[in-house]
Amino acid sequence: MRVPVATPNAAEIGAGQPPGRVHVGTCWDTGKRCAPASADQIRDLLAQGVPACRLCRPDSELGLLDS
C-alpha cells in the first residue's frame, strides 16, 4: 500500500539526479522516488523546465495555467 506524501506537492527525484517530474502530493503515480516539496519549490522546478505529471497536473493545481 502506497502512503500518500504528507505535503500538497512532491518532486520525483532519483539518486543523484535532478527531479524528473513534479506531482500533487495525492497523485497515485508518484512512485517511490518522490520527496515532499513546497508550492514555491514546485513553481521553481516548473519554471526550470521540469515537466508536470500529466495525471495530477500540479501546474494547474497551483494556478500556473489558464483553464
Secondary structure, DSSP 8 states (H G I E B T S, - for coil): -----SSSEEEEEETTEEEEEEEETT-TT--SSEEEE-HHHHHHHHHTT--B-TTT-HHHHTT-S--
